[in-house]
């Protein structure tokens, strides 16, 4: 076959291949909610696509992938504008209260009457009811499907079918905020969960916690609500129970689950700090409540109750507690000056 004929066939074959490549693009299609951008397009910005969604473009080694991201849910305190309230210590918590436990003197307050969701601070009352009922702490209880969180779909290392003693479940609930443990404690209470929640509310009323309401024993529901004033009252009452003091402040705890040994740690790293002498504590978080922390502690020879609600970031509740500790350690003159400045600020407002 002449060379010119071969060349023409090759040219025709090349055109066919080119046509196929144009008609049938690469099969790598973006998944739903994603868009592939050429690696030459250097994009790293956030573009609003609607009032509730944002499109976030993320670089990778080969391409930039644009994903749909949902903004963080606002807490009740943010919605109410509580974070706009200034205070002399520049705390990141929208609600704060510091009380001398012996004299009931208020050393520091910020939005302390605001009623907000309290997340896992709920578990203090759960502990108060369980400990006060004098139920056998060595009784074995089993986690069931009823204890699985359907409110926030939170995870747990206590699988359905896990059996632990009442004392072990109480320890995990108070120290590491184990939700299934707390729910199992309420569900297995004599009379059932409804009876248990009724006792929680009755105890709150008996203590004078007029702004407090409980609907379940874990704190996963945003309908569990209270104020800093009420929570200070609860901390004071719970601190009188040596069982709650011990369990809430232990730094770690191991439980045997089948052939496994699970290590749990305290959700409040301050219990391990040599700068702190903590008698009772509890942390809490759901998006509606923000980051929360309550403590009974001794600083500069004074027994104090601290309440921090709706803190802005993951570590800011701890930072706020540290600010208050340094302020108290600075001496009574500084405290008095700050209280005067706070009173003036409230008057001007």
PENOR-V514774 format. One record per run of one state. SS is the DSSP state (hx for helix, st for strand, lp for the rest). FROM is the first residue (numbers start at 1). LEN is the number of residues. If there is no record, write none. Layout:
BEGIN
ss->[SS/SS]
from->[FROM/FROM]
len->[LEN/LEN]
END
This chain:
BEGIN
ss->[lp/hx/lp/st/lp/st/lp/st/lp/st/lp/hx/lp/hx/lp/st/lp/st/lp/st/lp/hx/lp/st/lp/hx/lp/st/hx/lp/hx/lp/hx/lp/st/lp/st/lp/hx/lp/hx/lp/st/lp/st/lp/hx/lp/st/lp/st/lp/st/lp/hx/lp/hx/lp]
from->[1/3/24/34/38/46/49/53/60/64/71/76/80/82/85/93/101/106/111/116/118/119/133/140/143/145/148/163/166/177/179/188/193/208/213/214/225/227/228/240/242/250/252/258/260/266/269/273/278/287/290/300/302/312/316/330/332/349]
len->[2/21/10/4/8/3/4/7/4/7/5/4/2/3/8/8/5/5/5/2/1/14/7/3/2/3/15/3/11/2/9/5/15/5/1/11/2/1/12/2/8/2/6/2/6/3/4/5/9/3/10/2/10/4/14/2/17/1]
END
